[in-house]
Amino acid sequence: MCPIPFALIQVIPFLSLSKASGSVTVIAMSSGHIVVVGGGAAGFFAAITCAEARPGARVTVLERSAQFLAKVRISGGGRCNVTHACFDPRELAARYPRGGRALLAPYEVFQARDTVAWFEARGVRLKTERDGRMFPVTDSSQTIIDCLLRAAENAGVKLRANSGVAGISKRTGGGFALALTGGERIECDRVLLATGGCRAAALGQLANSLGHTLEPPVPSLFTFHVDKTWVHELSGISVESVEASVPETGLRERGALLLTHWGLSGPVILRLSAWGARALHALGYRFPLRLNWLPHLDSEKIAAELRSLGAAQPARLIVNTPISPLPSRLWEKLVLAAGIPPDVRWSGLSRAAAHSLVQQLIRTETPVTGQSLNKDEFVTCGGVRLKEVNFKTMESRICPGLHFAGELLDIDGLTGGFNFQAAWTTGWIAGCAMAGNLE
Ligand SMILES: Cc1cc2nc3c(=O)[nH]c(=O)nc-3n(C[C@H](O)[C@H](O)[C@H](O)COP(=O)(O)OP(=O)(O)OC[C@H]3O[C@@H](n4cnc5c(N)ncnc54)[C@H](O)[C@@H]3O)c2cc1C
């Protein structure tokens, strides 16, 4: 069992926390009413944490759609990439283009290891893939949904679907009044907004109405459109390590690249899109992209490699003998783009042509003409301004009694389980704090 996190001892002096199970041991009881708006990952985690900590409390989740946890269901291609096997809070926080600094202290309290323990304590084992992504061993997001629904039920959380919140106001005597879309009015002592990413600014209206500012929303985790035949013709090819950069912005990332029938995708592009979400939006998603196909070698080493290839097989056609590890179809395109005709043999490679080939290998330039959402995972960059929230409690600094968790905040991570981790952590902290501040 881990020691009680210091930050939370200050906030919730009467709770003892067991991070090994991710649960909160109860000491005090309460009769207050806590409402969680949004039945997604963050809302469920907060509601369960709060209700487990204070069984006497009334905790209600209001979800506007007919289904709870809809994004969990479709996440990770239906497998739910729950978190990432990155157990150092500092390293974990470094995977967030927005919100990393704010998440550092919360990750000292509840990080990926705690997520693994939380699910394991409730009967769900996670496995780690080669790239660090963690999934339930069942490879089914339904396992995570079932676990969260069961935990909510066991903790006595009241779940209400088809209960969208249209408006929220502060009551004069303290607490909040919520107006539901069906006309019903609900009162509560504390409220958590966990309504997810605001893809349109209007979706932040509940937070706005209580005095909060939203950083304008733009997409993150998208793929690039490229209107070049050579790219489309290479659809389906992936290259394990490519360096992609946008010279206009200084953005530069390295990783696997996937060529598709509309352009470029894969981890390196998703990372560029995440770190460059605002800059690339400002460019209208039209910019020159530079690709280095052999980022582990400098131009002199590549030139030397070409010379040794030439010496070893002078009679072979250059287009047919790719440099390792490039796929042969890509190599052929690069050789032709360097101006080397298909019938030239290694023995006939001039110094100028060799130089042109090296340049092509380290600096293929292609214009990007637009973006598409990555269907496997996308998030919104933007949301509730972070300095308006106390990350020790996830409580508003503007409106006491109001808490935030999940993607509604101006937090978004790289692909790989980091977005759910932010939802679990902020939800858990908000849940603890709401339980502790009931009386
Ligand atoms: C296709 C896809 C796949 C993804 N896969 C992964 C993955 O594998 N791993 C990962 O880490 N991240 C993944 N993500 C990102 C991740 O799903 C989100 O970051 C995460 O779901 C955010 O959780 P949340 O609870 O803040 O918001 P959400 O999950 O969006 O939940 C918010 C809920 O609030 C409800 N709501 C909104 N407004 C109101 C209102 N006014 N009244 C009542 N209810 C309201 C919504 O209907 C919704 O159910 C994926 C995203 C997408 C789109």
The ligand as an SDF file (V2000), in Angstrom:
LIG
                    3D

 53 58  0  0  0  0  0  0  0  0999 V2000
  -12.2890    7.3210  -31.9180 C   0  0  0  0  0  0  0  0  0  0  0  0
  -11.5340    7.6530  -30.6610 C   0  0  0  0  0  0  0  0  0  0  0  0
  -10.7030    6.7000  -30.0890 C   0  0  0  0  0  0  0  0  0  0  0  0
   -9.9770    7.0010  -28.9440 C   0  0  0  0  0  0  0  0  0  0  0  0
   -9.1610    6.0610  -28.4140 N   0  0  0  0  0  0  0  0  0  0  0  0
   -8.4160    6.3570  -27.3220 C   0  0  0  0  0  0  0  0  0  0  0  0
   -7.5690    5.3880  -26.7240 C   0  0  0  0  0  0  0  0  0  0  0  0
   -7.5600    4.2110  -27.1290 O   0  0  0  0  0  0  0  0  0  0  0  0
   -6.8000    5.7760  -25.6640 N   0  0  0  0  0  0  0  0  0  0  0  0
   -6.8400    7.0460  -25.1470 C   0  0  0  0  0  0  0  0  0  0  0  0
   -6.1100    7.3340  -24.2020 O   0  0  0  0  0  0  0  0  0  0  0  0
   -7.6600    7.9680  -25.6660 N   0  0  0  0  0  0  0  0  0  0  0  0
   -8.4600    7.6500  -26.7190 C   0  0  0  0  0  0  0  0  0  0  0  0
   -9.3020    8.5900  -27.2310 N   0  0  0  0  0  0  0  0  0  0  0  0
   -9.4570    9.8540  -26.5100 C   0  0  0  0  0  0  0  0  0  0  0  0
  -10.3610    9.6020  -25.2950 C   0  0  0  0  0  0  0  0  0  0  0  0
  -11.4830    8.8610  -25.7350 O   0  0  0  0  0  0  0  0  0  0  0  0
  -10.8300   10.8930  -24.6530 C   0  0  0  0  0  0  0  0  0  0  0  0
   -9.7240   11.7130  -24.3730 O   0  0  0  0  0  0  0  0  0  0  0  0
  -11.5950   10.5630  -23.3820 C   0  0  0  0  0  0  0  0  0  0  0  0
  -12.7480    9.8110  -23.7090 O   0  0  0  0  0  0  0  0  0  0  0  0
  -12.0180   11.8320  -22.6410 C   0  0  0  0  0  0  0  0  0  0  0  0
  -12.8460   11.4350  -21.5740 O   0  0  0  0  0  0  0  0  0  0  0  0
  -13.9070   12.4620  -20.9940 P   0  0  0  0  0  0  0  0  0  0  0  0
  -14.6620   11.7210  -19.9680 O   0  0  0  0  0  0  0  0  0  0  0  0
  -13.2580   13.7280  -20.6310 O   0  0  0  0  0  0  0  0  0  0  0  0
  -14.8580   12.8060  -22.2310 O   0  0  0  0  0  0  0  0  0  0  0  0
  -15.8620   11.8850  -23.0390 P   0  0  0  0  0  0  0  0  0  0  0  0
  -15.4040   10.4910  -23.0630 O   0  0  0  0  0  0  0  0  0  0  0  0
  -16.0640   12.5910  -24.3330 O   0  0  0  0  0  0  0  0  0  0  0  0
  -17.1960   11.9400  -22.1770 O   0  0  0  0  0  0  0  0  0  0  0  0
  -17.9410   13.1200  -22.0250 C   0  0  0  0  0  0  0  0  0  0  0  0
  -19.3840   12.7470  -21.8680 C   0  0  0  0  0  0  0  0  0  0  0  0
  -20.1300   13.9030  -21.5000 O   0  0  0  0  0  0  0  0  0  0  0  0
  -21.3720   13.8790  -22.1660 C   0  0  0  0  0  0  0  0  0  0  0  0
  -21.9030   15.2450  -22.1950 N   0  0  0  0  0  0  0  0  0  0  0  0
  -21.4310   16.2980  -22.9170 C   0  0  0  0  0  0  0  0  0  0  0  0
  -22.1690   17.3940  -22.6660 N   0  0  0  0  0  0  0  0  0  0  0  0
  -23.1080   17.0320  -21.7610 C   0  0  0  0  0  0  0  0  0  0  0  0
  -24.1630   17.7440  -21.1190 C   0  0  0  0  0  0  0  0  0  0  0  0
  -24.3780   19.0430  -21.3440 N   0  0  0  0  0  0  0  0  0  0  0  0
  -24.9530   17.0690  -20.2530 N   0  0  0  0  0  0  0  0  0  0  0  0
  -24.7300   15.7390  -19.9820 C   0  0  0  0  0  0  0  0  0  0  0  0
  -23.7580   15.0220  -20.5830 N   0  0  0  0  0  0  0  0  0  0  0  0
  -22.9410   15.6680  -21.4510 C   0  0  0  0  0  0  0  0  0  0  0  0
  -21.0330   13.3020  -23.5310 C   0  0  0  0  0  0  0  0  0  0  0  0
  -22.1820   12.7780  -24.1630 O   0  0  0  0  0  0  0  0  0  0  0  0
  -20.0110   12.2330  -23.1510 C   0  0  0  0  0  0  0  0  0  0  0  0
  -20.6240   10.9880  -22.8980 O   0  0  0  0  0  0  0  0  0  0  0  0
  -10.0650    8.2970  -28.3540 C   0  0  0  0  0  0  0  0  0  0  0  0
  -10.9180    9.2510  -28.9300 C   0  0  0  0  0  0  0  0  0  0  0  0
  -11.6530    8.9290  -30.0500 C   0  0  0  0  0  0  0  0  0  0  0  0
  -12.5590    9.9700  -30.6390 C   0  0  0  0  0  0  0  0  0  0  0  0
  1  2  1  0
  2  3  1  0
  2 52  2  0
  3  4  2  0
  4  5  1  0
  4 50  1  0
  5  6  2  0
  6  7  1  0
  6 13  1  0
  7  8  2  0
  7  9  1  0
  9 10  1  0
 10 11  2  0
 10 12  1  0
 12 13  2  0
 13 14  1  0
 14 15  1  0
 14 50  1  0
 15 16  1  0
 16 17  1  0
 16 18  1  0
 18 19  1  0
 18 20  1  0
 20 21  1  0
 20 22  1  0
 22 23  1  0
 23 24  1  0
 24 25  2  0
 24 26  1  0
 24 27  1  0
 27 28  1  0
 28 29  2  0
 28 30  1  0
 28 31  1  0
 31 32  1  0
 32 33  1  0
 33 34  1  0
 33 48  1  0
 34 35  1  0
 35 36  1  0
 35 46  1  0
 36 37  1  0
 36 45  1  0
 37 38  2  0
 38 39  1  0
 39 40  1  0
 39 45  2  0
 40 41  1  0
 40 42  2  0
 42 43  1  0
 43 44  2  0
 44 45  1  0
 46 47  1  0
 46 48  1  0
 48 49  1  0
 50 51  2  0
 51 52  1  0
 52 53  1  0
M  END
$$$$
